[in-house]
Amino acid sequence: MSAPSAVAVPRNRWLDALVDEATFDFYARWLSPQLRWRRVICKVEKIVPVASDMLAFSLKPNRNWQGFRPGQHLQVYAEINGVRHSRSYSLTNIQSADGQIEFAVKQVPGGLLSNWLHQQVRVGDYLEVGQAFGDASLPSSDPLLLIAGGSGITPVMSWLHMLASEQARANVVLLQYARDAATLPFQNEIRALLQRMPNLRHIPLLTDVDDKTVEVFGAAQLDRLVPDAAQRAGFACGPASLTDAVRELWQSRQHRLALLTEAFTPPRMDSGTAAHAVTLRYSRSGQAQQGNSGSTLLQQAEQHGLKPASGCRMGICFSCVCKKESGTVHNLLSGETSAEPGEMIRLCVSTPVSDVTLDL
Protein backbone atom coordinates (compact mmCIF):
# COMPACT_ATOMS: atom_id res chain seq x y z
CA MET A 1 0.00 0.00 0.00
CA SER A 2 1.41 3.42 -0.94
CA ALA A 3 1.84 6.03 1.75
CA PRO A 4 -0.23 9.24 1.66
CA SER A 5 1.64 12.14 0.10
CA ALA A 6 0.56 15.75 0.64
CA VAL A 7 -1.27 15.39 3.92
CA ALA A 8 -1.71 17.28 7.15
CA VAL A 9 -3.67 16.60 10.31
CA PRO A 10 -6.86 18.62 10.91
CA ARG A 11 -6.32 20.45 14.20
CA ASN A 12 -8.12 22.54 16.72
CA ARG A 13 -6.86 24.33 19.78
CA TRP A 14 -7.82 21.45 22.08
CA LEU A 15 -5.74 19.00 20.09
CA ASP A 16 -2.88 21.47 19.93
CA ALA A 17 -2.83 21.59 23.71
CA LEU A 18 -2.71 17.78 23.96
CA VAL A 19 -0.26 16.88 21.21
CA ASP A 20 3.50 17.22 21.51
CA GLU A 21 4.45 18.43 18.04
CA ALA A 22 8.03 17.11 18.07
CA THR A 23 6.90 13.62 19.10
CA PHE A 24 4.11 13.56 16.53
CA ASP A 25 6.44 14.69 13.72
CA PHE A 26 9.08 12.12 14.66
CA TYR A 27 6.70 9.18 14.25
CA ALA A 28 4.47 10.65 11.50
CA ARG A 29 7.33 10.96 9.02
CA TRP A 30 7.55 7.15 8.91
CA LEU A 31 3.95 7.05 7.63
CA SER A 32 4.54 9.75 5.02
CA PRO A 33 7.49 12.03 4.26
CA GLN A 34 5.08 14.98 4.23
CA LEU A 35 2.97 14.17 7.30
CA ARG A 36 3.63 16.85 9.93
CA TRP A 37 1.62 18.62 12.62
CA ARG A 38 2.37 22.19 11.53
CA ARG A 39 5.49 22.18 9.41
CA VAL A 40 5.32 22.60 5.63
CA ILE A 41 7.05 19.76 3.79
CA CYS A 42 7.17 19.90 0.00
CA LYS A 43 7.88 17.27 -2.61
CA VAL A 44 10.18 18.46 -5.39
CA GLU A 45 8.17 17.91 -8.58
CA LYS A 46 10.39 19.60 -11.15
CA ILE A 47 13.77 21.34 -11.43
CA VAL A 48 14.31 23.53 -14.50
CA PRO A 49 17.37 25.63 -15.41
CA VAL A 50 16.19 29.18 -16.17
CA ALA A 51 19.71 30.60 -16.67
CA SER A 52 23.21 29.20 -16.64
CA ASP A 53 23.47 29.90 -12.90
CA MET A 54 19.82 29.66 -11.79
CA LEU A 55 17.41 26.77 -11.19
CA ALA A 56 13.65 26.95 -10.67
CA PHE A 57 12.21 24.42 -8.20
CA SER A 58 8.54 23.40 -8.49
CA LEU A 59 7.18 22.02 -5.22
CA LYS A 60 3.99 20.33 -4.06
CA PRO A 61 3.46 21.36 -0.41
CA ASN A 62 1.44 19.44 2.16
CA ARG A 63 -1.86 20.82 3.40
CA ASN A 64 -0.19 22.88 6.12
CA TRP A 65 0.71 25.37 3.39
CA GLN A 66 -1.51 28.46 3.66
CA GLY A 67 -1.00 29.92 0.18
CA PHE A 68 0.73 33.10 -0.92
CA ARG A 69 0.37 36.38 -2.75
CA PRO A 70 2.54 37.36 -5.74
CA GLY A 71 5.67 39.15 -4.56
CA GLN A 72 5.97 37.20 -1.31
CA HIS A 73 8.94 35.14 -0.14
CA LEU A 74 9.44 31.89 1.73
CA GLN A 75 12.14 30.43 3.93
CA VAL A 76 13.76 27.24 2.68
CA TYR A 77 15.33 25.00 5.35
CA ALA A 78 18.06 22.40 5.00
CA GLU A 79 20.26 20.39 7.31
CA ILE A 80 23.84 20.50 6.04
CA ASN A 81 26.56 18.62 7.91
CA GLY A 82 24.28 18.35 10.92
CA VAL A 83 23.50 22.07 11.09
CA ARG A 84 20.10 23.53 10.19
CA HIS A 85 20.31 26.44 7.76
CA SER A 86 17.70 28.61 6.04
CA ARG A 87 17.55 31.27 3.36
CA SER A 88 14.78 33.39 1.86
CA TYR A 89 13.71 33.08 -1.77
CA SER A 90 10.97 34.75 -3.78
CA LEU A 91 8.04 32.78 -5.13
CA THR A 92 8.04 33.07 -8.91
CA ASN A 93 4.61 31.79 -9.93
CA ILE A 94 1.00 32.27 -8.93
CA GLN A 95 -0.99 29.60 -7.11
CA SER A 96 -1.48 26.88 -9.69
CA ALA A 97 -4.56 24.71 -10.04
CA ASP A 98 -2.70 21.69 -8.66
CA GLY A 99 -1.30 23.68 -5.72
CA GLN A 100 2.32 23.71 -6.87
CA ILE A 101 4.57 26.57 -5.88
CA GLU A 102 7.87 27.64 -7.44
CA PHE A 103 10.98 29.49 -6.35
CA ALA A 104 14.26 30.08 -8.16
CA VAL A 105 17.80 30.01 -6.79
CA LYS A 106 20.87 31.65 -8.26
CA GLN A 107 24.05 29.69 -7.52
CA VAL A 108 26.28 32.05 -5.58
CA PRO A 109 30.03 31.36 -5.28
CA GLY A 110 30.54 30.27 -1.68
CA GLY A 111 26.78 30.32 -1.02
CA LEU A 112 26.08 27.46 1.37
CA LEU A 113 22.40 26.83 0.70
CA SER A 114 22.35 27.88 -2.95
CA ASN A 115 25.13 25.42 -3.78
CA TRP A 116 23.44 22.68 -1.76
CA LEU A 117 20.17 23.21 -3.64
CA HIS A 118 21.94 23.18 -7.01
CA GLN A 119 24.15 20.20 -6.32
CA GLN A 120 22.23 17.93 -3.93
CA VAL A 121 18.48 18.31 -4.46
CA ARG A 122 16.77 16.05 -7.00
CA VAL A 123 13.23 15.54 -8.27
CA GLY A 124 11.38 13.39 -5.73
CA ASP A 125 13.27 14.81 -2.73
CA TYR A 126 11.51 16.68 0.07
CA LEU A 127 12.19 20.22 1.29
CA GLU A 128 10.88 22.03 4.33
CA VAL A 129 9.72 25.61 3.80
CA GLY A 130 8.10 28.27 5.97
CA GLN A 131 4.82 30.01 5.31
CA ALA A 132 4.93 32.82 2.76
CA PHE A 133 5.77 36.24 4.15
CA GLY A 134 6.19 39.81 2.97
CA ASP A 135 3.71 42.62 2.41
CA ALA A 136 5.08 44.12 -0.81
CA SER A 137 2.30 44.66 -3.33
CA LEU A 138 2.52 45.75 -6.93
CA PRO A 139 1.48 49.40 -7.38
CA SER A 140 -2.10 49.46 -8.62
CA SER A 141 -1.35 52.31 -11.03
CA ASP A 142 -1.17 51.59 -14.74
CA PRO A 143 1.21 51.95 -16.60
CA LEU A 144 4.06 50.20 -14.74
CA LEU A 145 7.85 50.16 -14.90
CA LEU A 146 9.52 47.03 -13.48
CA ILE A 147 13.31 47.06 -13.04
CA ALA A 148 15.06 43.79 -12.17
CA GLY A 149 18.72 43.00 -11.73
CA GLY A 150 19.95 39.40 -11.62
CA SER A 151 17.88 37.32 -9.21
CA GLY A 152 15.74 40.40 -8.60
CA ILE A 153 13.61 39.09 -11.47
CA THR A 154 12.13 36.39 -9.21
CA PRO A 155 9.35 38.41 -7.49
CA VAL A 156 8.73 40.22 -10.78
CA MET A 157 7.88 36.90 -12.43
CA SER A 158 5.05 36.21 -9.99
CA TRP A 159 3.60 39.67 -10.64
CA LEU A 160 3.85 39.24 -14.41
CA HIS A 161 2.02 35.91 -14.15
CA MET A 162 -0.65 37.61 -12.03
CA LEU A 163 -1.05 40.44 -14.56
CA ALA A 164 -1.24 37.96 -17.45
CA SER A 165 -4.08 36.18 -15.67
CA GLU A 166 -5.99 39.20 -14.37
CA GLN A 167 -4.99 42.28 -16.40
CA ALA A 168 -3.51 40.97 -19.63
CA ARG A 169 -3.71 44.39 -21.30
CA ALA A 170 -1.74 46.16 -18.54
CA ASN A 171 0.88 48.57 -19.91
CA VAL A 172 4.19 47.29 -18.50
CA VAL A 173 7.84 47.96 -19.30
CA LEU A 174 10.35 45.47 -17.89
CA LEU A 175 14.02 46.46 -17.71
CA GLN A 176 15.98 43.30 -16.96
CA TYR A 177 19.69 43.46 -16.15
CA ALA A 178 22.12 40.55 -16.17
CA ARG A 179 25.82 40.03 -16.62
CA ASP A 180 25.51 38.32 -20.01
CA ALA A 181 22.98 36.46 -22.14
CA ALA A 182 23.64 33.14 -20.40
CA THR A 183 22.78 34.58 -16.97
CA LEU A 184 19.59 36.36 -18.13
CA PRO A 185 16.88 34.35 -16.32
CA PHE A 186 13.42 33.22 -17.41
CA GLN A 187 13.70 34.14 -21.07
CA ASN A 188 11.41 31.31 -22.24
CA GLU A 189 8.74 32.28 -19.72
CA ILE A 190 9.03 35.95 -20.59
CA ARG A 191 8.60 35.18 -24.29
CA ALA A 192 5.41 33.26 -23.43
CA LEU A 193 4.18 36.19 -21.34
CA LEU A 194 4.82 38.58 -24.24
CA GLN A 195 2.40 36.49 -26.31
CA ARG A 196 -0.28 36.83 -23.62
CA MET A 197 0.33 40.50 -22.78
CA PRO A 198 0.21 42.75 -25.88
CA ASN A 199 1.29 45.83 -23.91
CA LEU A 200 4.27 44.25 -22.19
CA ARG A 201 7.65 45.56 -23.41
CA HIS A 202 10.74 43.62 -22.35
CA ILE A 203 14.16 45.29 -22.54
CA PRO A 204 17.07 42.98 -21.62
CA LEU A 205 20.24 44.83 -20.67
CA LEU A 206 23.65 43.14 -20.38
CA THR A 207 26.30 44.67 -18.12
CA ASP A 208 29.30 42.72 -19.42
CA VAL A 209 29.67 42.99 -23.21
CA ASP A 210 32.91 41.82 -24.81
CA ASP A 211 34.55 41.96 -21.38
CA LYS A 212 33.64 45.62 -21.04
CA THR A 213 31.45 46.76 -18.16
CA VAL A 214 28.61 49.00 -19.29
CA GLU A 215 26.24 51.25 -17.38
CA VAL A 216 23.82 49.35 -15.14
CA PHE A 217 21.28 52.11 -14.57
CA GLY A 218 21.30 55.85 -15.05
CA ALA A 219 19.23 58.86 -16.01
CA ALA A 220 20.41 58.99 -19.63
CA GLN A 221 19.75 55.29 -20.15
CA LEU A 222 16.28 55.50 -18.61
CA ASP A 223 15.34 58.59 -20.66
CA ARG A 224 16.40 56.81 -23.82
CA LEU A 225 14.65 53.52 -23.13
CA VAL A 226 11.58 54.66 -21.18
CA PRO A 227 10.93 58.33 -21.94
CA ASP A 228 7.57 58.21 -20.11
CA ALA A 229 9.07 56.76 -16.88
CA ALA A 230 7.73 59.70 -14.85
CA GLN A 231 4.19 58.60 -15.74
CA ARG A 232 4.76 55.02 -14.54
CA ALA A 233 4.52 53.55 -11.06
CA GLY A 234 7.71 51.61 -10.45
CA PHE A 235 9.19 48.57 -8.77
CA ALA A 236 12.92 47.83 -8.63
CA CYS A 237 14.49 44.67 -7.26
CA GLY A 238 18.07 43.46 -7.35
CA PRO A 239 21.41 44.30 -5.75
CA ALA A 240 21.49 47.28 -3.42
CA SER A 241 23.58 49.25 -5.93
CA LEU A 242 20.72 49.05 -8.45
CA THR A 243 17.85 49.77 -6.06
CA ASP A 244 19.75 52.68 -4.49
CA ALA A 245 20.39 54.19 -7.92
CA VAL A 246 16.72 53.89 -8.91
CA ARG A 247 15.51 55.37 -5.63
CA GLU A 248 17.97 58.29 -5.81
CA LEU A 249 16.91 59.13 -9.37
CA TRP A 250 13.22 59.04 -8.45
CA GLN A 251 13.85 61.31 -5.46
CA SER A 252 15.97 63.78 -7.44
CA ARG A 253 13.28 64.06 -10.11
CA GLN A 254 10.44 64.08 -7.58
CA HIS A 255 8.33 61.60 -9.52
CA ARG A 256 4.85 61.65 -8.02
CA LEU A 257 3.89 58.01 -8.69
CA ALA A 258 4.75 55.21 -6.29
CA LEU A 259 8.14 53.53 -6.34
CA LEU A 260 8.75 50.31 -4.43
CA THR A 261 12.26 48.90 -4.09
CA GLU A 262 13.57 45.64 -2.66
CA ALA A 263 17.29 44.86 -2.42
CA PHE A 264 18.48 41.26 -2.72
CA THR A 265 21.88 41.98 -1.20
CA PRO A 266 22.66 43.08 2.36
CA PRO A 267 22.52 46.84 2.90
CA ARG A 268 25.85 48.60 2.50
CA MET A 269 27.77 49.64 5.58
CA ASP A 270 28.69 53.31 5.90
CA SER A 271 32.33 53.30 4.81
CA GLY A 272 32.73 56.97 5.63
CA THR A 273 32.49 56.46 9.40
CA ALA A 274 35.29 54.79 11.34
CA ALA A 275 34.16 51.90 13.53
CA HIS A 276 34.53 52.34 17.28
CA ALA A 277 34.65 49.84 20.12
CA VAL A 278 31.48 48.93 22.03
CA THR A 279 30.53 46.32 24.62
CA LEU A 280 27.89 43.79 23.60
CA ARG A 281 26.06 42.05 26.42
CA TYR A 282 23.93 38.92 25.92
CA SER A 283 21.63 38.73 28.92
CA ARG A 284 20.38 35.15 28.63
CA SER A 285 23.86 33.81 27.87
CA GLY A 286 25.47 35.86 30.63
CA GLN A 287 28.19 37.10 28.30
CA ALA A 288 29.81 40.49 27.77
CA GLN A 289 32.03 40.73 24.69
CA GLN A 290 34.11 43.40 23.03
CA GLY A 291 32.41 44.48 19.80
CA ASN A 292 32.48 47.31 17.29
CA SER A 293 30.09 49.62 15.49
CA GLY A 294 31.17 48.48 12.03
CA SER A 295 29.43 45.09 11.82
CA THR A 296 25.83 43.99 12.25
CA LEU A 297 24.70 42.62 15.58
CA LEU A 298 23.95 39.29 13.89
CA GLN A 299 27.49 38.94 12.57
CA GLN A 300 29.01 39.87 15.91
CA ALA A 301 26.76 37.54 17.91
CA GLU A 302 27.79 34.67 15.63
CA GLN A 303 31.46 35.63 16.03
CA HIS A 304 30.94 35.46 19.79
CA GLY A 305 29.72 31.87 19.54
CA LEU A 306 25.97 32.50 19.71
CA LYS A 307 23.52 31.09 17.19
CA PRO A 308 20.57 33.48 16.94
CA ALA A 309 17.82 32.57 14.50
CA SER A 310 18.38 34.11 11.09
CA GLY A 311 17.25 33.76 7.52
CA CYS A 312 17.68 36.20 4.66
CA ARG A 313 20.34 38.37 6.36
CA MET A 314 18.91 41.33 4.42
CA GLY A 315 16.13 42.56 6.69
CA ILE A 316 13.36 40.91 4.67
CA CYS A 317 12.25 37.81 6.55
CA PHE A 318 12.27 39.06 10.19
CA SER A 319 13.67 35.69 11.37
CA CYS A 320 16.37 37.43 13.42
CA VAL A 321 14.08 39.80 15.35
CA CYS A 322 15.39 40.15 18.91
CA LYS A 323 14.64 42.34 21.92
CA LYS A 324 17.20 45.06 22.56
CA GLU A 325 17.16 45.64 26.29
CA SER A 326 19.34 48.73 26.23
CA GLY A 327 21.67 50.72 24.01
CA THR A 328 21.54 52.66 20.76
CA VAL A 329 21.48 50.98 17.33
CA HIS A 330 21.54 52.12 13.72
CA ASN A 331 19.16 50.57 11.16
CA LEU A 332 21.01 50.10 7.88
CA LEU A 333 17.78 49.97 5.86
CA SER A 334 16.01 53.04 7.19
CA GLY A 335 19.08 55.00 8.28
CA GLU A 336 17.39 55.68 11.63
CA THR A 337 19.06 55.57 15.04
CA SER A 338 17.08 54.34 18.03
CA ALA A 339 17.76 54.13 21.77
CA GLU A 340 14.33 52.90 22.94
CA PRO A 341 14.80 50.23 25.65
CA GLY A 342 12.93 46.97 25.13
CA GLU A 343 12.36 47.48 21.41
CA MET A 344 12.41 44.64 18.89
CA ILE A 345 15.15 44.96 16.27
CA ARG A 346 16.38 42.97 13.27
CA LEU A 347 19.88 41.84 14.12
CA CYS A 348 20.95 41.44 10.48
CA VAL A 349 20.41 45.12 9.60
CA SER A 350 21.27 46.73 12.95
CA THR A 351 24.69 47.99 14.00
CA PRO A 352 25.52 49.15 17.54
CA VAL A 353 26.18 52.83 18.11
CA SER A 354 26.78 52.47 21.85
CA ASP A 355 27.11 49.56 24.28
CA VAL A 356 24.14 47.26 23.66
CA THR A 357 22.40 44.55 25.67
CA LEU A 358 20.46 41.91 23.73
CA ASP A 359 18.05 39.23 24.89
CA LEU A 360 20.27 36.41 23.64
C-alpha positions in Angstrom: 0.0 0.0 0.0 1.4 3.4 -0.9 1.8 6.0 1.8 -0.2 9.2 1.7 1.6 12.1 0.1 0.6 15.8 0.6 -1.3 15.4 3.9 -1.7 17.3 7.1 -3.7 16.6 10.3 -6.9 18.6 10.9 -6.3 20.4 14.2 -8.1 22.5 16.7 -6.9 24.3 19.8 -7.8 21.4 22.1 -5.7 19.0 20.1 -2.9 21.5 19.9 -2.8 21.6 23.7 -2.7 17.8 24.0 -0.3 16.9 21.2 3.5 17.2 21.5 4.4 18.4 18.0 8.0 17.1 18.1 6.9 13.6 19.1 4.1 13.6 16.5 6.4 14.7 13.7 9.1 12.1 14.7 6.7 9.2 14.3 4.5 10.6 11.5 7.3 11.0 9.0 7.5 7.1 8.9 4.0 7.0 7.6 4.5 9.7 5.0 7.5 12.0 4.3 5.1 15.0 4.2 3.0 14.2 7.3 3.6 16.9 9.9 1.6 18.6 12.6 2.4 22.2 11.5 5.5 22.2 9.4 5.3 22.6 5.6 7.1 19.8 3.8 7.2 19.9 0.0 7.9 17.3 -2.6 10.2 18.5 -5.4 8.2 17.9 -8.6 10.4 19.6 -11.2 13.8 21.3 -11.4 14.3 23.5 -14.5 17.4 25.6 -15.4 16.2 29.2 -16.2 19.7 30.6 -16.7 23.2 29.2 -16.6 23.5 29.9 -12.9 19.8 29.7 -11.8 17.4 26.8 -11.2 13.6 27.0 -10.7 12.2 24.4 -8.2 8.5 23.4 -8.5 7.2 22.0 -5.2 4.0 20.3 -4.1 3.5 21.4 -0.4 1.4 19.4 2.2 -1.9 20.8 3.4 -0.2 22.9 6.1 0.7 25.4 3.4 -1.5 28.5 3.7 -1.0 29.9 0.2 0.7 33.1 -0.9 0.4 36.4 -2.7 2.5 37.4 -5.7 5.7 39.2 -4.6 6.0 37.2 -1.3 8.9 35.1 -0.1 9.4 31.9 1.7 12.1 30.4 3.9 13.8 27.2 2.7 15.3 25.0 5.3 18.1 22.4 5.0 20.3 20.4 7.3 23.8 20.5 6.0 26.6 18.6 7.9 24.3 18.3 10.9 23.5 22.1 11.1 20.1 23.5 10.2 20.3 26.4 7.8 17.7 28.6 6.0 17.5 31.3 3.4 14.8 33.4 1.9 13.7 33.1 -1.8 11.0 34.7 -3.8 8.0 32.8 -5.1 8.0 33.1 -8.9 4.6 31.8 -9.9 1.0 32.3 -8.9 -1.0 29.6 -7.1 -1.5 26.9 -9.7 -4.6 24.7 -10.0 -2.7 21.7 -8.7 -1.3 23.7 -5.7 2.3 23.7 -6.9 4.6 26.6 -5.9 7.9 27.6 -7.4 11.0 29.5 -6.3 14.3 30.1 -8.2 17.8 30.0 -6.8 20.9 31.6 -8.3 24.0 29.7 -7.5 26.3 32.1 -5.6 30.0 31.4 -5.3 30.5 30.3 -1.7 26.8 30.3 -1.0 26.1 27.5 1.4 22.4 26.8 0.7 22.4 27.9 -3.0 25.1 25.4 -3.8 23.4 22.7 -1.8 20.2 23.2 -3.6 21.9 23.2 -7.0 24.2 20.2 -6.3 22.2 17.9 -3.9 18.5 18.3 -4.5 16.8 16.1 -7.0 13.2 15.5 -8.3 11.4 13.4 -5.7 13.3 14.8 -2.7 11.5 16.7 0.1 12.2 20.2 1.3 10.9 22.0 4.3 9.7 25.6 3.8 8.1 28.3 6.0 4.8 30.0 5.3 4.9 32.8 2.8 5.8 36.2 4.1 6.2 39.8 3.0 3.7 42.6 2.4 5.1 44.1 -0.8 2.3 44.7 -3.3 2.5 45.8 -6.9 1.5 49.4 -7.4 -2.1 49.5 -8.6 -1.4 52.3 -11.0 -1.2 51.6 -14.7 1.2 52.0 -16.6 4.1 50.2 -14.7 7.8 50.2 -14.9 9.5 47.0 -13.5 13.3 47.1 -13.0 15.1 43.8 -12.2 18.7 43.0 -11.7 20.0 39.4 -11.6 17.9 37.3 -9.2 15.7 40.4 -8.6 13.6 39.1 -11.5 12.1 36.4 -9.2 9.3 38.4 -7.5 8.7 40.2 -10.8 7.9 36.9 -12.4 5.1 36.2 -10.0 3.6 39.7 -10.6 3.8 39.2 -14.4 2.0 35.9 -14.1 -0.6 37.6 -12.0 -1.1 40.4 -14.6 -1.2 38.0 -17.5 -4.1 36.2 -15.7 -6.0 39.2 -14.4 -5.0 42.3 -16.4 -3.5 41.0 -19.6 -3.7 44.4 -21.3 -1.7 46.2 -18.5 0.9 48.6 -19.9 4.2 47.3 -18.5 7.8 48.0 -19.3 10.4 45.5 -17.9 14.0 46.5 -17.7 16.0 43.3 -17.0 19.7 43.5 -16.1 22.1 40.5 -16.2 25.8 40.0 -16.6 25.5 38.3 -20.0 23.0 36.5 -22.1 23.6 33.1 -20.4 22.8 34.6 -17.0 19.6 36.4 -18.1 16.9 34.3 -16.3 13.4 33.2 -17.4 13.7 34.1 -21.1 11.4 31.3 -22.2 8.7 32.3 -19.7 9.0 36.0 -20.6 8.6 35.2 -24.3 5.4 33.3 -23.4 4.2 36.2 -21.3 4.8 38.6 -24.2 2.4 36.5 -26.3 -0.3 36.8 -23.6 0.3 40.5 -22.8 0.2 42.8 -25.9 1.3 45.8 -23.9 4.3 44.2 -22.2 7.6 45.6 -23.4 10.7 43.6 -22.3 14.2 45.3 -22.5 17.1 43.0 -21.6 20.2 44.8 -20.7 23.6 43.1 -20.4 26.3 44.7 -18.1 29.3 42.7 -19.4 29.7 43.0 -23.2 32.9 41.8 -24.8 34.6 42.0 -21.4 33.6 45.6 -21.0 31.5 46.8 -18.2 28.6 49.0 -19.3 26.2 51.2 -17.4 23.8 49.3 -15.1 21.3 52.1 -14.6 21.3 55.8 -15.0 19.2 58.9 -16.0 20.4 59.0 -19.6 19.7 55.3 -20.2 16.3 55.5 -18.6 15.3 58.6 -20.7 16.4 56.8 -23.8 14.6 53.5 -23.1 11.6 54.7 -21.2 10.9 58.3 -21.9 7.6 58.2 -20.1 9.1 56.8 -16.9 7.7 59.7 -14.8 4.2 58.6 -15.7 4.8 55.0 -14.5 4.5 53.5 -11.1 7.7 51.6 -10.4 9.2 48.6 -8.8 12.9 47.8 -8.6 14.5 44.7 -7.3 18.1 43.5 -7.3 21.4 44.3 -5.8 21.5 47.3 -3.4 23.6 49.3 -5.9 20.7 49.1 -8.4 17.8 49.8 -6.1 19.7 52.7 -4.5 20.4 54.2 -7.9 16.7 53.9 -8.9 15.5 55.4 -5.6 18.0 58.3 -5.8 16.9 59.1 -9.4 13.2 59.0 -8.4 13.9 61.3 -5.5 16.0 63.8 -7.4 13.3 64.1 -10.1 10.4 64.1 -7.6 8.3 61.6 -9.5 4.9 61.6 -8.0 3.9 58.0 -8.7 4.8 55.2 -6.3 8.1 53.5 -6.3 8.7 50.3 -4.4 12.3 48.9 -4.1 13.6 45.6 -2.7 17.3 44.9 -2.4 18.5 41.3 -2.7 21.9 42.0 -1.2 22.7 43.1 2.4 22.5 46.8 2.9 25.8 48.6 2.5 27.8 49.6 5.6 28.7 53.3 5.9 32.3 53.3 4.8 32.7 57.0 5.6 32.5 56.5 9.4 35.3 54.8 11.3 34.2 51.9 13.5 34.5 52.3 17.3 34.6 49.8 20.1 31.5 48.9 22.0 30.5 46.3 24.6 27.9 43.8 23.6 26.1 42.0 26.4 23.9 38.9 25.9 21.6 38.7 28.9 20.4 35.1 28.6 23.9 33.8 27.9 25.5 35.9 30.6 28.2 37.1 28.3 29.8 40.5 27.8 32.0 40.7 24.7 34.1 43.4 23.0 32.4 44.5 19.8 32.5 47.3 17.3 30.1 49.6 15.5 31.2 48.5 12.0 29.4 45.1 11.8 25.8 44.0 12.2 24.7 42.6 15.6 23.9 39.3 13.9 27.5 38.9 12.6 29.0 39.9 15.9 26.8 37.5 17.9 27.8 34.7 15.6 31.5 35.6 16.0 30.9 35.5 19.8 29.7 31.9 19.5 26.0 32.5 19.7 23.5 31.1 17.2 20.6 33.5 16.9 17.8 32.6 14.5 18.4 34.1 11.1 17.2 33.8 7.5 17.7 36.2 4.7 20.3 38.4 6.4 18.9 41.3 4.4 16.1 42.6 6.7 13.4 40.9 4.7 12.3 37.8 6.5 12.3 39.1 10.2 13.7 35.7 11.4 16.4 37.4 13.4 14.1 39.8 15.4 15.4 40.2 18.9 14.6 42.3 21.9 17.2 45.1 22.6 17.2 45.6 26.3 19.3 48.7 26.2 21.7 50.7 24.0 21.5 52.7 20.8 21.5 51.0 17.3 21.5 52.1 13.7 19.2 50.6 11.2 21.0 50.1 7.9 17.8 50.0 5.9 16.0 53.0 7.2 19.1 55.0 8.3 17.4 55.7 11.6 19.1 55.6 15.0 17.1 54.3 18.0 17.8 54.1 21.8 14.3 52.9 22.9 14.8 50.2 25.7 12.9 47.0 25.1 12.4 47.5 21.4 12.4 44.6 18.9 15.1 45.0 16.3 16.4 43.0 13.3 19.9 41.8 14.1 21.0 41.4 10.5 20.4 45.1 9.6 21.3 46.7 13.0 24.7 48.0 14.0 25.5 49.1 17.5 26.2 52.8 18.1 26.8 52.5 21.9 27.1 49.6 24.3 24.1 47.3 23.7 22.4 44.5 25.7 20.5 41.9 23.7 18.0 39.2 24.9 20.3 36.4 23.6 
